[in-house]
Amino acid sequence: MATASLAGTAATEVLRPTSEAEAVEAFGDGDGVLVVGGGTIVVPDLTYRRLRPAKALLLKDAGLSGIENEGGRVTIGAATPLAALVDLPAPIGPCAANIGDREIRGVATVGGNLCAGEGYEAPRGDLQGPFLAVGATVRSAGAGGIEEEPLESFLERRRSRLALSISFQTPAAGAFAALDRPHTHDYTALAVSGARGADGTIRLAATGVGWWGVRLPSAEAAADDPEAAGRAALEDVDPQDDALASAWYRRKVLPVLVRTVLTELEGVA
Ligand SMILES: Cc1cc2nc3c(=O)[nH]c(=O)nc-3n(C[C@H](O)[C@H](O)[C@H](O)COP(=O)(O)OP(=O)(O)OC[C@H]3O[C@@H](n4cnc5c(N)ncnc54)[C@H](O)[C@@H]3O)c2cc1C
């Protein structure tokens, strides 16, 4: 594994693993290690010295990139660029296509998006929504070794884990709806993802209503009636004002997006 010193941050040791095993070993229990996926968030933070880690673990050459589909079970490596996801079926493909611009999607990674979460002025991590909707599981390393768990529980401890891959069963139908604003570099203020499993179960999730993506269980329970489900979704969230939108506006728009997603799911055989 190559190591180097980061320009301008002499105390930071740069680790460049060339395999998953090397990456896992270099991460250890994660103490003092900053993981760098595409770096679209952390490189500016390093440049401006907002982050001064003892070690920076660069995943670019660690063999964690790629998408596999085995009989409908899809596994995506954590270092896969977002651009590789845009043609996947809804809700994941349309969500990926809605993130940043071509340049950002070309370097930003799935692991970085899942682990991004809170920004300085607004939530990030749009892909958390669609991956929650399809019931994805995350394989990660850290204290206790390599473990696989539902995305819900991974999100709560993502700061202490190295995400290796994310997997899900392709849903029978999926839908994605976002609050859209006409600006190239715009972050998503609010989005809803939905998926219908092979057994007919509907799962719904939202981003932009907290610091990371959340399931909408009350809306799911009322999924047969999109109007009622839209209203019920408000019981599942506690939106806040931030740089992108007010809590008031988000509460107005969330029921509309839930209705849109459920209506679209109804229309897909
Ligand atoms: C102009 C612009 C527009 C943007 N638009 C959007 C948008 O619309 N939606 C959106 O969600 N985001 C947006 N972003 C934020 C960011 O680009 C994305 O969230 C991106 O997916 C982050 O991925 P990355 O690989 O670059 O993350 P990095 O910067 O490499 O890392 C982000 C965080 O995740 C951690 N991390 C990275 N990989 C792993 C891993 N494998 N395991 C554990 N932790 C890991 C890092 O330590 C860090 O805490 C935008 C950014 C810019 C600059």
The ligand as an SDF file (V2000), in Angstrom:
LIG
                    3D

 53 58  0  0  0  0  0  0  0  0999 V2000
  -21.4490   21.5790   -6.5710 C   0  0  0  0  0  0  0  0  0  0  0  0
  -21.8870   20.4610   -5.6750 C   0  0  0  0  0  0  0  0  0  0  0  0
  -23.1770   19.9540   -5.7900 C   0  0  0  0  0  0  0  0  0  0  0  0
  -23.6030   18.9120   -4.9510 C   0  0  0  0  0  0  0  0  0  0  0  0
  -24.8790   18.4460   -5.0830 N   0  0  0  0  0  0  0  0  0  0  0  0
  -25.2860   17.4590   -4.2650 C   0  0  0  0  0  0  0  0  0  0  0  0
  -26.6250   16.9500   -4.3680 C   0  0  0  0  0  0  0  0  0  0  0  0
  -27.4300   17.3920   -5.2090 O   0  0  0  0  0  0  0  0  0  0  0  0
  -26.9830   15.9400   -3.5330 N   0  0  0  0  0  0  0  0  0  0  0  0
  -26.1290   15.3930   -2.6060 C   0  0  0  0  0  0  0  0  0  0  0  0
  -26.5110   14.4680   -1.8990 O   0  0  0  0  0  0  0  0  0  0  0  0
  -24.8750   15.8620   -2.4930 N   0  0  0  0  0  0  0  0  0  0  0  0
  -24.4310   16.8610   -3.2900 C   0  0  0  0  0  0  0  0  0  0  0  0
  -23.1560   17.3250   -3.1600 N   0  0  0  0  0  0  0  0  0  0  0  0
  -22.3070   16.8030   -2.0710 C   0  0  0  0  0  0  0  0  0  0  0  0
  -21.3840   15.6320   -2.5100 C   0  0  0  0  0  0  0  0  0  0  0  0
  -20.7850   15.8930   -3.7450 O   0  0  0  0  0  0  0  0  0  0  0  0
  -22.1210   14.2980   -2.6180 C   0  0  0  0  0  0  0  0  0  0  0  0
  -22.8880   14.0490   -1.4400 O   0  0  0  0  0  0  0  0  0  0  0  0
  -21.1640   13.1410   -2.8970 C   0  0  0  0  0  0  0  0  0  0  0  0
  -21.8850   11.9620   -3.1870 O   0  0  0  0  0  0  0  0  0  0  0  0
  -20.1890   12.8550   -1.7760 C   0  0  0  0  0  0  0  0  0  0  0  0
  -19.4220   11.7590   -2.1940 O   0  0  0  0  0  0  0  0  0  0  0  0
  -17.8170   11.8010   -2.1840 P   0  0  0  0  0  0  0  0  0  0  0  0
  -17.3520   10.4380   -2.6020 O   0  0  0  0  0  0  0  0  0  0  0  0
  -17.2760   12.9250   -2.9450 O   0  0  0  0  0  0  0  0  0  0  0  0
  -17.5900   12.0240   -0.6200 O   0  0  0  0  0  0  0  0  0  0  0  0
  -16.2620   12.4060    0.1610 P   0  0  0  0  0  0  0  0  0  0  0  0
  -16.0670   13.8730    0.1110 O   0  0  0  0  0  0  0  0  0  0  0  0
  -15.1320   11.5530   -0.2690 O   0  0  0  0  0  0  0  0  0  0  0  0
  -16.7040   11.9520    1.6310 O   0  0  0  0  0  0  0  0  0  0  0  0
  -17.8900   12.4450    2.2400 C   0  0  0  0  0  0  0  0  0  0  0  0
  -18.0190   11.8400    3.6550 C   0  0  0  0  0  0  0  0  0  0  0  0
  -18.2030   10.4370    3.5680 O   0  0  0  0  0  0  0  0  0  0  0  0
  -17.1090    9.7450    4.1800 C   0  0  0  0  0  0  0  0  0  0  0  0
  -16.8520    8.5780    3.3280 N   0  0  0  0  0  0  0  0  0  0  0  0
  -16.5740    8.5680    1.9990 C   0  0  0  0  0  0  0  0  0  0  0  0
  -16.5290    7.2940    1.5450 N   0  0  0  0  0  0  0  0  0  0  0  0
  -16.7600    6.5020    2.6240 C   0  0  0  0  0  0  0  0  0  0  0  0
  -16.8140    5.0880    2.8020 C   0  0  0  0  0  0  0  0  0  0  0  0
  -16.6450    4.2130    1.7960 N   0  0  0  0  0  0  0  0  0  0  0  0
  -17.0480    4.6180    4.0640 N   0  0  0  0  0  0  0  0  0  0  0  0
  -17.2220    5.4720    5.1090 C   0  0  0  0  0  0  0  0  0  0  0  0
  -17.1890    6.8080    4.9830 N   0  0  0  0  0  0  0  0  0  0  0  0
  -16.9630    7.3130    3.7690 C   0  0  0  0  0  0  0  0  0  0  0  0
  -15.9750   10.7440    4.2640 C   0  0  0  0  0  0  0  0  0  0  0  0
  -15.0670   10.4580    5.3080 O   0  0  0  0  0  0  0  0  0  0  0  0
  -16.7700   12.0280    4.5130 C   0  0  0  0  0  0  0  0  0  0  0  0
  -17.1760   12.1080    5.8690 O   0  0  0  0  0  0  0  0  0  0  0  0
  -22.7050   18.3500   -3.9940 C   0  0  0  0  0  0  0  0  0  0  0  0
  -21.4030   18.8520   -3.9060 C   0  0  0  0  0  0  0  0  0  0  0  0
  -20.9970   19.9070   -4.7180 C   0  0  0  0  0  0  0  0  0  0  0  0
  -19.5890   20.4060   -4.5820 C   0  0  0  0  0  0  0  0  0  0  0  0
  1  2  1  0
  2  3  1  0
  2 52  2  0
  3  4  2  0
  4  5  1  0
  4 50  1  0
  5  6  2  0
  6  7  1  0
  6 13  1  0
  7  8  2  0
  7  9  1  0
  9 10  1  0
 10 11  2  0
 10 12  1  0
 12 13  2  0
 13 14  1  0
 14 15  1  0
 14 50  1  0
 15 16  1  0
 16 17  1  0
 16 18  1  0
 18 19  1  0
 18 20  1  0
 20 21  1  0
 20 22  1  0
 22 23  1  0
 23 24  1  0
 24 25  2  0
 24 26  1  0
 24 27  1  0
 27 28  1  0
 28 29  2  0
 28 30  1  0
 28 31  1  0
 31 32  1  0
 32 33  1  0
 33 34  1  0
 33 48  1  0
 34 35  1  0
 35 36  1  0
 35 46  1  0
 36 37  1  0
 36 45  1  0
 37 38  2  0
 38 39  1  0
 39 40  1  0
 39 45  2  0
 40 41  1  0
 40 42  2  0
 42 43  1  0
 43 44  2  0
 44 45  1  0
 46 47  1  0
 46 48  1  0
 48 49  1  0
 50 51  2  0
 51 52  1  0
 52 53  1  0
M  END
$$$$
